[in-house]
Amino acid sequence: MDIGTKAPHFSLTNIDGNTYELQDFFDAPVLVVVFTCNHCPYAQAYDDRLKALAADYKGKVQVVMINSNDSKHYPEDSFEAMQKAHEAKEFAFPYLHDHTQEVAKAYNAECTPHTFVFDKERELVYEGAIDDNWKEEELVVEEHVREAVDAALKGAKPEKEKVAPLGCSIKWKR
């Protein structure tokens, strides 16, 4: 997705059974959309970091996780498994199910996790990796998403607008 692109619309079911649309998140100055899943070790490594991001920027940033994986061939990514993971990890933000995979296609999501940061106009300001060390959080030097969020909150452009995402491929339906 090109920097400056408007956030593609979505209407997806949250783990609580409620449907959320893109406009439901217009109150927050910055929107962070993360394509993720339950089974990928890369995605799992970022769960606590995403929780910390949401807590640190509460009232300023809305984090939304979206699972687009094919749950027929990857049952650990089923809606029921998403509900269990959300409850166990105590996420304070929506975890949406993209069972048709249309939203992942609209965002050109490649892997889990793949992150998109949108400013108050819901224009893309950053796409890619969350930070520079998925495996060892204590060795992170560059916090790409936090840097993009900080810039967006100031009405500025982040130093890096794109960093290749690293993770498990999205499990597309056959």
One Martini backbone bead per residue (centre of mass of N, CA, C, O) as a GRO file, in nm:
protein
  174
    1MET     BB    1   0.098   0.035   0.022
    2ASP     BB    2   0.069   0.358  -0.008
    3ILE     BB    3   0.161   0.636   0.103
    4GLY     BB    4  -0.154   0.804   0.183
    5THR     BB    5  -0.349   0.595   0.201
    6LYS     BB    6  -0.649   0.504   0.263
    7ALA     BB    7  -0.826   0.330   0.466
    8PRO     BB    8  -0.968   0.047   0.435
    9HIS     BB    9  -1.255  -0.086   0.453
   10PHE     BB   10  -1.441  -0.240   0.732
   11SER     BB   11  -1.639  -0.547   0.836
   12LEU     BB   12  -1.604  -0.703   1.153
   13THR     BB   13  -1.568  -0.962   1.376
   14ASN     BB   14  -1.555  -0.990   1.699
   15ILE     BB   15  -1.502  -1.194   1.973
   16ASP     BB   16  -1.792  -1.075   2.096
   17GLY     BB   17  -1.981  -1.047   1.809
   18ASN     BB   18  -1.917  -0.778   1.717
   19THR     BB   19  -1.931  -0.518   1.483
   20TYR     BB   20  -1.669  -0.361   1.296
   21GLU     BB   21  -1.573  -0.048   1.172
   22LEU     BB   22  -1.365   0.184   1.077
   23GLN     BB   23  -1.540   0.430   1.196
   24ASP     BB   24  -1.521   0.328   1.501
   25PHE     BB   25  -1.200   0.459   1.497
   26PHE     BB   26  -1.210   0.791   1.465
   27ASP     BB   27  -1.139   0.911   1.755
   28ALA     BB   28  -0.861   0.839   1.713
   29PRO     BB   29  -0.568   0.983   1.603
   30VAL     BB   30  -0.462   0.675   1.591
   31LEU     BB   31  -0.417   0.388   1.371
   32VAL     BB   32  -0.358   0.035   1.447
   33VAL     BB   33  -0.298  -0.224   1.215
   34VAL     BB   34  -0.294  -0.586   1.282
   35PHE     BB   35  -0.176  -0.859   1.132
   36THR     BB   36  -0.271  -1.174   1.275
   37CYS     BB   37  -0.228  -1.454   1.512
   38ASN     BB   38  -0.195  -1.747   1.708
   39HIS     BB   39   0.050  -1.951   1.586
   40CYS     BB   40   0.266  -1.746   1.540
   41PRO     BB   41   0.571  -1.666   1.676
   42TYR     BB   42   0.585  -1.372   1.590
   43ALA     BB   43   0.310  -1.282   1.695
   44GLN     BB   44   0.347  -1.375   1.990
   45ALA     BB   45   0.595  -1.186   2.050
   46TYR     BB   46   0.389  -0.915   2.023
   47ASP     BB   47   0.159  -0.908   2.228
   48ASP     BB   48   0.285  -0.739   2.466
   49ARG     BB   49   0.365  -0.494   2.291
   50LEU     BB   50   0.075  -0.420   2.210
   51LYS     BB   51  -0.030  -0.376   2.493
   52ALA     BB   52   0.170  -0.149   2.562
   53LEU     BB   53   0.093   0.045   2.340
   54ALA     BB   54  -0.202   0.084   2.424
   55ALA     BB   55  -0.137   0.185   2.711
   56ASP     BB   56   0.064   0.425   2.645
   57TYR     BB   57  -0.178   0.542   2.419
   58LYS     BB   58  -0.419   0.607   2.568
   59GLY     BB   59  -0.649   0.802   2.372
   60LYS     BB   60  -0.454   0.809   2.092
   61VAL     BB   61  -0.466   0.491   2.033
   62GLN     BB   62  -0.580   0.242   1.802
   63VAL     BB   63  -0.594  -0.097   1.836
   64VAL     BB   64  -0.604  -0.353   1.568
   65MET     BB   65  -0.682  -0.684   1.524
   66ILE     BB   66  -0.623  -0.923   1.246
   67ASN     BB   67  -0.764  -1.232   1.128
   68SER     BB   68  -0.700  -1.414   0.799
   69ASN     BB   69  -0.682  -1.701   0.837
   70ASP     BB   70  -0.716  -2.031   0.752
   71SER     BB   71  -0.915  -2.234   0.961
   72LYS     BB   72  -0.938  -2.505   0.818
   73HIS     BB   73  -0.608  -2.551   0.808
   74TYR     BB   74  -0.601  -2.350   1.088
   75PRO     BB   75  -0.756  -2.402   1.382
   76GLU     BB   76  -0.582  -2.202   1.569
   77ASP     BB   77  -0.748  -1.959   1.386
   78SER     BB   78  -1.010  -1.959   1.496
   79PHE     BB   79  -1.261  -1.801   1.647
   80GLU     BB   80  -1.243  -1.961   1.911
   81ALA     BB   81  -0.935  -1.924   1.946
   82MET     BB   82  -0.947  -1.618   1.958
   83GLN     BB   83  -1.114  -1.597   2.216
   84LYS     BB   84  -0.912  -1.743   2.400
   85ALA     BB   85  -0.668  -1.559   2.350
   86HIS     BB   86  -0.793  -1.292   2.439
   87GLU     BB   87  -0.854  -1.382   2.728
   88ALA     BB   88  -0.568  -1.481   2.815
   89LYS     BB   89  -0.423  -1.191   2.723
   90GLU     BB   90  -0.591  -0.934   2.778
   91PHE     BB   91  -0.703  -0.761   2.559
   92ALA     BB   92  -0.779  -0.392   2.498
   93PHE     BB   93  -0.868  -0.491   2.205
   94PRO     BB   94  -0.950  -0.572   1.905
   95TYR     BB   95  -1.038  -0.902   1.748
   96LEU     BB   96  -1.058  -0.970   1.417
   97HIS     BB   97  -1.250  -1.144   1.161
   98ASP     BB   98  -1.125  -1.249   0.827
   99HIS     BB   99  -1.280  -1.495   0.663
  100THR     BB  100  -1.254  -1.383   0.352
  101GLN     BB  101  -0.977  -1.199   0.313
  102GLU     BB  102  -1.042  -0.905   0.200
  103VAL     BB  103  -0.881  -0.720   0.390
  104ALA     BB  104  -0.599  -0.826   0.340
  105LYS     BB  105  -0.610  -0.755   0.038
  106ALA     BB  106  -0.662  -0.446   0.068
  107TYR     BB  107  -0.378  -0.419   0.242
  108ASN     BB  108  -0.153  -0.619   0.153
  109ALA     BB  109  -0.109  -0.851   0.332
  110GLU     BB  110   0.159  -1.093   0.419
  111CYS     BB  111   0.179  -1.116   0.742
  112THR     BB  112   0.268  -1.237   1.078
  113PRO     BB  113   0.316  -0.943   1.137
  114HIS     BB  114   0.124  -0.659   0.995
  115THR     BB  115   0.168  -0.305   0.987
  116PHE     BB  116  -0.062  -0.016   1.024
  117VAL     BB  117  -0.036   0.343   1.007
  118PHE     BB  118  -0.277   0.597   1.097
  119ASP     BB  119  -0.391   0.891   1.085
  120LYS     BB  120  -0.648   1.119   1.140
  121GLU     BB  121  -0.716   1.081   0.817
  122ARG     BB  122  -0.650   0.780   0.739
  123GLU     BB  123  -0.346   0.781   0.659
  124LEU     BB  124  -0.070   0.638   0.553
  125VAL     BB  125   0.258   0.633   0.742
  126TYR     BB  126   0.289   0.311   0.799
  127GLU     BB  127   0.474   0.002   0.703
  128GLY     BB  128   0.526  -0.312   0.891
  129ALA     BB  129   0.729  -0.346   1.128
  130ILE     BB  130   0.745  -0.304   1.467
  131ASP     BB  131   1.049  -0.397   1.485
  132ASP     BB  132   1.406  -0.521   1.508
  133ASN     BB  133   1.309  -0.766   1.736
  134TRP     BB  134   1.118  -1.039   1.777
  135LYS     BB  135   1.279  -1.229   1.987
  136GLU     BB  136   1.439  -0.976   2.151
  137GLU     BB  137   1.324  -0.717   2.318
  138GLU     BB  138   1.593  -0.616   2.469
  139LEU     BB  139   1.727  -0.563   2.156
  140VAL     BB  140   1.580  -0.322   2.081
  141VAL     BB  141   1.624  -0.022   1.876
  142GLU     BB  142   1.376  -0.015   1.666
  143GLU     BB  143   1.050   0.149   1.695
  144HIS     BB  144   0.857   0.184   1.438
  145VAL     BB  145   0.567   0.227   1.545
  146ARG     BB  146   0.626   0.436   1.764
  147GLU     BB  147   0.752   0.642   1.571
  148ALA     BB  148   0.498   0.673   1.394
  149VAL     BB  149   0.306   0.763   1.615
  150ASP     BB  150   0.458   1.013   1.710
  151ALA     BB  151   0.447   1.157   1.440
  152ALA     BB  152   0.138   1.156   1.397
  153LEU     BB  153   0.075   1.319   1.661
  154LYS     BB  154   0.249   1.573   1.526
  155GLY     BB  155   0.205   1.577   1.203
  156ALA     BB  156   0.422   1.380   1.100
  157LYS     BB  157   0.680   1.208   0.958
  158PRO     BB  158   0.838   0.936   0.950
  159GLU     BB  159   1.145   0.831   0.892
  160LYS     BB  160   1.001   0.554   0.852
  161GLU     BB  161   0.755   0.415   0.625
  162LYS     BB  162   0.921   0.143   0.553
  163VAL     BB  163   0.924  -0.203   0.673
  164ALA     BB  164   0.981  -0.509   0.649
  165PRO     BB  165   0.805  -0.766   0.718
  166LEU     BB  166   0.799  -1.020   0.985
  167GLY     BB  167   0.682  -1.361   0.924
  168CYS     BB  168   0.408  -1.530   0.872
  169SER     BB  169   0.224  -1.629   0.645
  170ILE     BB  170  -0.057  -1.598   0.507
  171LYS     BB  171  -0.338  -1.818   0.516
  172TRP     BB  172  -0.461  -1.907   0.235
  173LYS     BB  173  -0.707  -1.999   0.056
  174ARG     BB  174  -0.766  -2.273  -0.173
   0.00000   0.00000   0.00000
